Amino acid sequence: MNLAEFAIRQRTFFLFFITLCIVAGGLSYFKLGKLEDPTFTVKSAVVVTLYPGASAQEVEAQVTDVIETKLQQMGALKELRSLSKPGMSMIFIDLEESVRSAEVPQQWDLLRRKVNDVKLSLPASAQISIIQDEFSEVYGMLFSVYGKDVAPIKLREYAKELQRRLKTVKGIKIIELHGVREQAVNIDLNDEHLANYQLSTLQVINQLNTQNMIFDAGTISAQDESIRINQRSEFQSVEDIKNFMLKGGVSHLGTGLIRLGDIADVYVDYQKPALTMSRYNGLDAVTLAVSPSDGINVVSLGDTINEVLAQYQAQLPVGVEIGTVAFQPYEVQKSIDNFVGNIIESILIVVLVLWLFMGLKSAAIVGSSLIVTILLTLIFMYATGIDLQRVSLGTFILALGMLVDNAIVITDMFVSKINKGMERFEAARSSVQETVSPLLFATIIAVLGTSPILFSNSDAAEFAISVFYIMCASLLLSWFVAMTLTPLLCWLWIKPKKTQQTKPNKLMAYLTNVIHWTVDFPKRTLALLVPLLLITAVFVNLIAVNFMPSSDRPMVFVDYWLPNGAQIERTEADMQRIEAWLLEQPEVINIASFIGASAPRFSVTVEPEPLDPSYGQIVVNTIDHQSIEALVTRGDKWLAMQFPQAEPRFRSLKLATKDKFTLEARFMGPDPEVLKRLSREAELVFAAHPNTKYARNDWRQTSKVLTPIINQDKARRAGVNRADIAMSMRRATQGVPLGIMREDDRMLPISLKRQHSDMSSLENIQVKSMLGLHGVPLGQVIDGFELTQEDSMLWRRDRLPAITAQAATFGRTASEVRLELADDIEAIIIPDGYRFEWGGEYRDERISLMDTFSNLPKAIILMTIILVAMFNGFKQPLIIMFTVPLAATGASISLVLFDKPFGYMALIGAIALSGMIIKNGIVLMDQIELERKSGLNLGDAIKKATLNRTMAISMGALTTALGMIPLLSDPLFDQMAATIIGGLVAATFLSLLVMPALYKLSYQNSDNKALAAADLSKEITHES
């Protein structure tokens, strides 16, 4: 009993089962997780180590290199990138792409152990290491609490309350606050008072720290109880600090007990300089970054969040608002609505085509099979945790035309059999019996067409992995439906047509003549391929190359760098001017600014910039994606005119690559000066190209260093040392940290300060001995100041200094521009001991393509094994494989006509296309073999089989191609759609001509020998 026989005999059960599947599929759709883009694991972490007071070179030698040496012992390490800055080391750890997502947490545990092991090898003051293994956490929703003339401390309170309320919403994983202006307690000591009360600076520091410590006073026994002794003495308010009694020496002013508030000015102020700042539409703000849980329905979560925001907004004071910077649920809903609309369009196109060529009943049967297959695939997605997102929904459209192929073959064969007089049950049974194995193998081969994505380990492949899973599930389910539901519906609905005289079909007559000619003259047919190949070569040269397109989200970034060493206040002032200009532009809806750091990572393709007071970023939401180009064109001109000293740039949001600049030329070697020279040469090449902008390097400019030249003899005579001088200068500039004051949920740092000094008054700073009571002006113990330049951003890769020349492209794709620049860049003379490599988009492209092509042979071998097993020979597989390259003709013409570039998704489309072509070839080859086995001679068997399978093959190709038309407007799938539409149409048409011709040439000798043997046998029989 085959599947069709089972479905018909047990039709009550089977239809009940299908009904349950339809209901379950509908419910699965509403329960599936919904995201804008697929998530993929960013296998990167960062180790931050503080080394206060050290130069970038000292940090590099004493901290960065020591930690990197230890981290290189990690077996799964792909690359180390490090940035050494004055007082701070940042080491970025990138794991091998072959490391599976489930193994990443184990690698970060190993990373922690390695960092703990190396701590004892670091300088004593460089023991604070922070490991951020959630570096890739994506915060899909950003909200700003802002208001005009609202104190930053009040904005923090409002933001904290909103954070508390949002945390009660089920489905939210992490909420972080950004741009909070932290406060600090400043103690401005008067040196004259200290001298009068015979107090040294060290005595004040020790007494303050001792008072502010938490001590364990033990427990006391009381009968049967043990009572903890609570000795609370730490500072809890500014008044506590002011009222603190210091013990000084006995003087003419009293007994030595002094109230701190009497000799010092104690006050709370905002930390200066601020670490980071945030604004919304030009007003001070605190930003909340919200990360949803994995696998959550973000759309439903968004509805709940909107309710919380609306309720809280109604309770906020007048003038305090909540602004939305990024709201993933809206983008997800928009993306899903768009794709669902495209899927419905594709289904209608497929059904309409079937109706026109196969009739209403056949179209209804195939359409029903298609809908059931889609619903079954939704059940599979729900069971395996595959979310509804851009790639999975796009794959549905990609698969739609292929999902009807098997049903078309069964329906076409059933109609043909009953019209020849076969009983309906037997027609259904035999139709499945004859095609069950060929169609299964053909379906598996179509699945294998996308298997390089499964075998690949690149980020781009992980981004597109749902293409394979959905293609595999949907195609195999379509085979099951075609073997069961389709013959059942055919048995129920289709009746044999009454015999009547049919009018001759001119198209069919023409096709019959063409096929007869190709079989009769196979060599002439193959000769016609030569001009087609020449045409293809011409069109290939006209195709642009673009590895991965930008997102179509109506958003753009403005990155702004002042020269290294700039104060954050100066960056803020410049950012305010840029904000005012942006808010005047008609394309702009709202903006959010981040000073001193970049925006929280709300997209997996955006790697945050390191903390830098000279850096700022503005996230600009525009009315639509098309308006960004005009805004960027005007913005580039305005920024260049207004800020010639800075490095501003506009940056679009990428889909699946993390490159910060599309063009990067990287030089590595030991000498920083040589690296700078090489980078300058590359920057000049970049800047000279008409389609590049923002040429620069990642080391940027040197920064100024002020060094007091200490006269050791004068210092010793004055009773002070280097530590005293450093402490006095720190007090006069940023303040000396003393400890923490705990106030409610806040921890305010306490700093010992002196009236701030500027460059002109540095020599008048009083240098007091830490241990003694005497002091001396700084100018009396130094021989002056030396102002020099230093490199304050030292990048390394795998422990080797590396500088990267960078640039962006416009007007043309990055691949085209890089090819034009490659000769000039690679002509730069690289000294011995140095090396060069390309970075940017080309690096991501090369990694992904090499990984995909390295896995392509696996798919080809598996396909070949199946083909050889099916036909038990090599000729048929070779004939089928020969037709695969024919798709290049149509694909190249289609890409040019639709004005689409060739990129990674087009490559995946081309590989998937090969599976479709092979599937069609199997159907035709199998039919030829059946006709030959029925007793027809070679030529007649080829002609009859080709004509019999033309309808099924053509309908499958046509529905697939036309069903992909809606994808031509999608920025991610447009390349793939154009490739498959043109390639499949051309390959289908050509294979119906080329495969018969090749089969004739391959088997005519054996057929002639068989005929000769038959004739000889007849002669012998006749003579006898």
Secondary structure as the mmCIF struct_conf table of DSSP 4:
data_model
#
loop_
_struct_conf.conf_type_id
_struct_conf.id
_struct_conf.beg_label_comp_id
_struct_conf.beg_label_asym_id
_struct_conf.beg_label_seq_id
_struct_conf.end_label_comp_id
_struct_conf.end_label_asym_id
_struct_conf.end_label_seq_id
HELX_RH_AL_P HELX_RH_AL_P1 LEU A 3 ARG A 9
TURN_TY1_P TURN_TY1_P1 GLN A 10 GLN A 10
HELX_RH_AL_P HELX_RH_AL_P2 ARG A 11 LYS A 31
BEND BEND1 LEU A 32 LEU A 32
STRN STRN1 LYS A 34 LYS A 34
BEND BEND2 GLU A 36 ASP A 37
STRN STRN2 SER A 44 LEU A 50
TURN_TY1_P TURN_TY1_P2 PRO A 52 GLY A 53
HELX_RH_AL_P HELX_RH_AL_P3 ALA A 56 VAL A 59
HELX_RH_PI_P HELX_RH_PI_P1 GLU A 60 THR A 64
HELX_RH_AL_P HELX_RH_AL_P4 ASP A 65 LEU A 71
TURN_TY1_P TURN_TY1_P3 GLN A 72 GLN A 73
TURN_TY1_P TURN_TY1_P4 GLY A 75 ALA A 76
STRN STRN3 LEU A 77 LYS A 85
TURN_TY1_P TURN_TY1_P5 PRO A 86 GLY A 87
STRN STRN4 MET A 88 LEU A 95
TURN_TY1_P TURN_TY1_P6 GLU A 97 SER A 98
BEND BEND3 VAL A 99 VAL A 99
HELX_RH_3T_P HELX_RH_3T_P1 SER A 101 GLU A 103
HELX_RH_AL_P HELX_RH_AL_P5 VAL A 104 VAL A 118
HELX_RH_3T_P HELX_RH_3T_P2 LYS A 119 SER A 121
BEND BEND4 LEU A 122 LEU A 122
TURN_TY1_P TURN_TY1_P7 ALA A 124 SER A 125
STRN STRN5 ILE A 128 GLN A 132
TURN_TY1_P TURN_TY1_P8 ASP A 133 SER A 136
STRN STRN6 MET A 141 GLY A 147
TURN_TY1_P TURN_TY1_P9 LYS A 148 ASP A 149
HELX_RH_AL_P HELX_RH_AL_P6 PRO A 152 LYS A 167
TURN_TY1_P TURN_TY1_P10 THR A 168 THR A 168
BEND BEND5 VAL A 169 VAL A 169
TURN_TY1_P TURN_TY1_P11 LYS A 170 GLY A 171
STRN STRN7 ILE A 172 HIS A 178
BEND BEND6 GLY A 179 GLY A 179
STRN STRN8 GLN A 183 LEU A 189
HELX_RH_AL_P HELX_RH_AL_P7 ASP A 191 ASN A 196
TURN_TY1_P TURN_TY1_P12 TYR A 197 GLN A 198
HELX_RH_AL_P HELX_RH_AL_P8 THR A 201 GLN A 211
TURN_TY1_P TURN_TY1_P13 ASN A 212 ASN A 212
BEND BEND7 MET A 213 MET A 213
STRN STRN9 THR A 219 ALA A 222
TURN_TY1_P TURN_TY1_P14 GLN A 223 ASP A 224
STRN STRN10 GLU A 225 ARG A 228
BEND BEND8 GLU A 234 GLU A 234
BEND BEND9 SER A 237 SER A 237
HELX_RH_AL_P HELX_RH_AL_P9 VAL A 238 LYS A 242
TURN_TY1_P TURN_TY1_P15 ASN A 243 ASN A 243
HELX_LH_PP_P HELX_LH_PP_P1 PHE A 244 PHE A 244
STRN STRN11 MET A 245 LYS A 247
STRN STRN12 SER A 251 SER A 251
TURN_TY1_P TURN_TY1_P16 HIS A 252 LEU A 253
STRN STRN13 GLY A 254 GLY A 254
BEND BEND10 THR A 255 GLY A 256
STRN STRN14 LEU A 257 ARG A 259
HELX_RH_AL_P HELX_RH_AL_P10 LEU A 260 ILE A 263
STRN STRN15 ALA A 264 TYR A 270
BEND BEND11 LYS A 272 PRO A 273
BEND BEND12 LEU A 275 LEU A 275
STRN STRN16 MET A 277 TYR A 280
TURN_TY1_P TURN_TY1_P17 ASN A 281 GLY A 282
STRN STRN17 LEU A 283 PRO A 292
HELX_LH_PP_P HELX_LH_PP_P2 SER A 293 SER A 293
TURN_TY1_P TURN_TY1_P18 ASP A 294 GLY A 295
STRN STRN18 ASN A 297 ASN A 297
HELX_RH_AL_P HELX_RH_AL_P11 VAL A 298 GLN A 315
BEND BEND13 LEU A 316 LEU A 316
HELX_LH_PP_P HELX_LH_PP_P3 PRO A 317 PRO A 317
TURN_TY1_P TURN_TY1_P19 VAL A 318 GLY A 319
STRN STRN19 VAL A 320 PHE A 327
HELX_RH_AL_P HELX_RH_AL_P12 GLN A 328 MET A 358
HELX_RH_AL_P HELX_RH_AL_P13 LEU A 360 THR A 384
TURN_TY1_P TURN_TY1_P20 GLY A 385 GLY A 385
HELX_LH_PP_P HELX_LH_PP_P4 ILE A 386 ASP A 387
STRN STRN20 LEU A 388 LEU A 388
HELX_RH_AL_P HELX_RH_AL_P14 ARG A 390 LEU A 403
TURN_TY1_P TURN_TY1_P21 VAL A 404 VAL A 404
HELX_RH_AL_P HELX_RH_AL_P15 ASP A 405 ASN A 419
TURN_TY1_P TURN_TY1_P22 LYS A 420 GLY A 421
HELX_RH_AL_P HELX_RH_AL_P16 ARG A 424 LEU A 448
TURN_TY1_P TURN_TY1_P23 GLY A 449 THR A 450
HELX_RH_AL_P HELX_RH_AL_P17 SER A 451 PHE A 455
BEND BEND14 SER A 458 SER A 458
HELX_RH_AL_P HELX_RH_AL_P18 ASP A 459 PHE A 463
TURN_TY1_P TURN_TY1_P24 ALA A 464 ALA A 464
HELX_RH_AL_P HELX_RH_AL_P19 ILE A 465 TRP A 493
HELX_LH_PP_P HELX_LH_PP_P5 PRO A 496 THR A 499
HELX_LH_PP_P HELX_LH_PP_P6 GLN A 501 ASN A 505
HELX_RH_AL_P HELX_RH_AL_P20 LYS A 506 ASP A 520
HELX_RH_AL_P HELX_RH_AL_P21 PRO A 522 ALA A 527
TURN_TY1_P TURN_TY1_P25 LEU A 528 LEU A 528
HELX_RH_AL_P HELX_RH_AL_P22 LEU A 529 VAL A 540
TURN_TY1_P TURN_TY1_P26 ASN A 541 LEU A 542
STRN STRN21 VAL A 545 VAL A 545
BEND BEND15 PHE A 547 MET A 548
HELX_LH_PP_P HELX_LH_PP_P7 PRO A 549 PRO A 549
STRN STRN22 SER A 550 SER A 550
HELX_LH_PP_P HELX_LH_PP_P8 SER A 551 SER A 551
BEND BEND16 ARG A 553 PRO A 554
STRN STRN23 MET A 555 TRP A 561
HELX_LH_PP_P HELX_LH_PP_P9 LEU A 562 PRO A 563
TURN_TY1_P TURN_TY1_P27 ASN A 564 GLY A 565
HELX_RH_AL_P HELX_RH_AL_P23 ILE A 568 LEU A 583
TURN_TY1_P TURN_TY1_P28 GLU A 584 GLU A 584
BEND BEND17 GLN A 585 GLN A 585
TURN_TY1_P TURN_TY1_P29 PRO A 586 GLU A 587
STRN STRN24 VAL A 588 ILE A 595
BEND BEND18 GLY A 596 ALA A 597
BEND BEND19 SER A 603 SER A 603
TURN_TY1_P TURN_TY1_P30 VAL A 604 THR A 605
HELX_LH_PP_P HELX_LH_PP_P10 GLU A 607 LEU A 611
TURN_TY1_P TURN_TY1_P31 PRO A 613 SER A 614
STRN STRN25 TYR A 615 THR A 622
BEND BEND20 ILE A 623 ILE A 623
HELX_RH_3T_P HELX_RH_3T_P3 HIS A 625 SER A 627
HELX_RH_AL_P HELX_RH_AL_P24 ILE A 628 GLN A 642
TURN_TY1_P TURN_TY1_P32 PRO A 644 GLN A 645
BEND BEND21 ALA A 646 ALA A 646
STRN STRN26 GLU A 647 SER A 652
HELX_LH_PP_P HELX_LH_PP_P11 LEU A 653 LEU A 653
STRN STRN27 LYS A 654 LYS A 654
BEND BEND22 LEU A 655 ALA A 656
BEND BEND23 LYS A 660 THR A 662
STRN STRN28 LEU A 663 MET A 668
BEND BEND24 PRO A 670 PRO A 670
HELX_RH_AL_P HELX_RH_AL_P25 PRO A 672 ALA A 688
BEND BEND25 HIS A 689 HIS A 689
TURN_TY1_P TURN_TY1_P33 PRO A 690 ASN A 691
STRN STRN29 THR A 692 ASN A 697
TURN_TY1_P TURN_TY1_P34 ASP A 698 TRP A 699
STRN STRN30 SER A 703 ILE A 710
HELX_RH_AL_P HELX_RH_AL_P26 GLN A 712 ALA A 718
TURN_TY1_P TURN_TY1_P35 GLY A 719 GLY A 719
HELX_RH_AL_P HELX_RH_AL_P27 ARG A 722 THR A 733
TURN_TY1_P TURN_TY1_P36 GLN A 734 GLN A 734
STRN STRN31 VAL A 736 GLU A 743
TURN_TY1_P TURN_TY1_P37 ASP A 744 ASP A 745
STRN STRN32 ARG A 746 LYS A 753
HELX_RH_3T_P HELX_RH_3T_P4 MET A 759 ASN A 764
STRN STRN33 GLN A 766 LYS A 768
BEND BEND26 MET A 770 LEU A 773
STRN STRN34 GLY A 775 PRO A 777
HELX_RH_3T_P HELX_RH_3T_P5 LEU A 778 GLN A 780
BEND BEND27 VAL A 781 VAL A 781
STRN STRN35 ILE A 782 GLU A 790
STRN STRN36 LEU A 794 ARG A 797
TURN_TY1_P TURN_TY1_P38 ASP A 798 ARG A 799
STRN STRN37 LEU A 800 THR A 809
BEND BEND28 GLY A 811 ARG A 812
HELX_RH_AL_P HELX_RH_AL_P28 ALA A 814 GLU A 826
TURN_TY1_P TURN_TY1_P39 ALA A 827 ALA A 827
BEND BEND29 ILE A 828 ILE A 828
HELX_LH_PP_P HELX_LH_PP_P12 ILE A 829 PRO A 831
TURN_TY1_P TURN_TY1_P40 ASP A 832 GLY A 833
STRN STRN38 ARG A 835 GLY A 839
HELX_RH_AL_P HELX_RH_AL_P29 GLY A 840 PHE A 871
TURN_TY1_P TURN_TY1_P41 ASN A 872 ASN A 872
BEND BEND30 GLY A 873 PHE A 874
HELX_RH_AL_P HELX_RH_AL_P30 LYS A 875 THR A 883
HELX_RH_3T_P HELX_RH_3T_P6 VAL A 884 LEU A 886
HELX_RH_AL_P HELX_RH_AL_P31 ALA A 887 LEU A 897
TURN_TY1_P TURN_TY1_P42 PHE A 898 ASP A 899
STRN STRN39 PHE A 902 PHE A 902
HELX_RH_AL_P HELX_RH_AL_P32 TYR A 904 LYS A 933
TURN_TY1_P TURN_TY1_P43 SER A 934 GLY A 935
HELX_RH_AL_P HELX_RH_AL_P33 LEU A 938 GLY A 963
TURN_TY1_P TURN_TY1_P44 MET A 964 MET A 964
HELX_RH_3T_P HELX_RH_3T_P7 ILE A 965 SER A 969
TURN_TY1_P TURN_TY1_P45 PRO A 971 PHE A 973
HELX_RH_AL_P HELX_RH_AL_P34 ASP A 974 GLU A 1023
#
